[in-house]
Amino acid sequence: MVQRRILQFPDGFLWGIASSSYQYEGSNTNNQWYRWEQQGHILSGDRCGVANNWWEQAERDFELAEQMENNALRLSLEWSRIEPTEGRWNSAAVDRYRTILTNLRRRHLKPIVTLHHFTEPLWFAEQGSFARAANVALFVRYVKYAVEALRDLCDFWVTINEPNVYATQGYARGKFPPGEQDTSRALLVLRNLLQAHIGAFYAIRHLQPTAQIGYCLHYRLFDPANPFSLLDRGAASMQENAFNWSPLHASETGHFSFPLNILLKSLTNAPSSRDYHGVNYYTREMVRFDPRLPNELFGRRFICPGAIGNDPGLDNNFGEIYPLGIYRVLKNVYRRTRGNKPLYITENGFCDALDNRRPRAILEHLAMVQRAIMEGIPVRGYLHWSLLDNFEWNDGWSARFGLVEFDSHTQQRIPRPSASMFGEICRANAITETIVERYAPEAMDTIFGTDDLAQQQVPV
Ligand code: BGC
């Protein structure tokens, strides 16, 4: 009999999708992203509108997640619904979230709940958002209220989604609200967000001693355009340190490492303020030294020429598909935190309307996750971004990340092949040869390790 190969995941591994309130719920008109939209910042001119209509009917999509035999689902609470004006709580919104969480649990989908995923109430934005250190207390007050109201239904919290993206896009690059371009403000915002996580962590810990509490960072790799150039290497490593490792180091030890330590003072009460490391990974960029770009730490970033993803195949050229990157990130986080906590992939995904690249990309990324697990890294779950095509922030509806195709005009849902493949993986708790044969036979050798993907030298 022919021996069939298999990449097995550990028992109890969490499989699911990740989502966020503004991108899925619809009819959120009381936060700073809605205002940003009204000001005409969405590239495609699109509107979020009723989005995927989860405020009314999330449950019909939970059905899809259940059919894929997921056992977890990540969503976020919309702060602007729960506290629409400062200090006034909306119990009807809490009731709706209670129904949503109850319905997830009924389908054996463990709720993983984010308390801040890029959006915040207008009143909070008007008071300077996280650019004012004093506002951290307002966030923590909301966290206490929300957790107290929902703790019987959820025991896995993500305090803040991607502080490094919120700070960089909103305050250094001007791509997210409030659209500022001021690097030192961006750093201050990053520090305040990390401090806000710590405040939220202790508030939740007090209310729910056994909960799993963490936050997730967006990890992006930056590699030198020319690996033999000291200047390119220096610029790439500065970018990677500033974006990934210095914030991680600060959350671990309280102290920012180089280069952020030049401008940022230490955090208070940072060590031990998390139960897991949330890893969002999408892509890497190449970096070439450029003395004209001091604000970019002297590095010009670009997508690797000829890379998969840097071609007309994917929507918007969203970035290179680089599976080895997820392994490098996991290794790095593990090493830098001395393996002190379990890791969860809280996001990983690809925008690919035609679903030409996604099946193979998912398989190859998961093979890398499994490799990390086999090497002893305690990765406990994988949440795919995302279930449906959703409102992709500044890119509106043009970037299609869904396992399921979604038409924002008709609300129609059409599962892509990736959805059935993800279901088969979750059901088997493994990648099997049959799955690879069916969805991406061309990747058989890379996935089962006889080809170079698994053999590549890993620059950790
Ligand atoms: C964000 C998601 C977003 C995804 C794809 C992540 O950085 O958390 O909200 O949709 O990237 O761009």
Residues whose N, C-alpha, C, O or C-beta is under 5 A from the ligand:
A	BS01	BGC	none
